[in-house]
């Protein structure tokens, strides 16, 4: 899949090894280890449908004010929130979603 990011700072935190200290400071060592791994794994999938719904990913659709967004697990406390890149045309067939936009790293249920 192709990944884009909500902003450049989030992209750097997720993909730039030079931001590792900032990543550790903001989210802790466990997230700093697993987040780059999850990003690389997401890139390796062909479509959103290929992202497993079982652990360790546990891809799931969000609801409420996060309608049309998805999440995967990073650690027990943190998740990666994203949506299909072109959010103006909602695609129900997850096989057709090949581009996603990373929105945030979120502490679960906060």
KARA-V352871 format. One record per run of one state. SS is the DSSP state (H for helix, E for strand, C for the rest). FROM is the first residue (numbers start at 1). LEN is the number of residues. Records with the same first field share a line. If there is no record, write none. Layout:
BEGIN
SS->FROM-LEN, FROM-LEN
END
This chain:
BEGIN
C->1-1, 6-2, 16-1, 28-1, 45-3, 51-9, 62-2, 67-2, 74-4, 85-9, 97-2, 108-3
E->2-4, 60-2, 69-5, 78-7, 99-9
H->8-8, 17-11, 29-16, 48-3, 64-3, 94-3
END
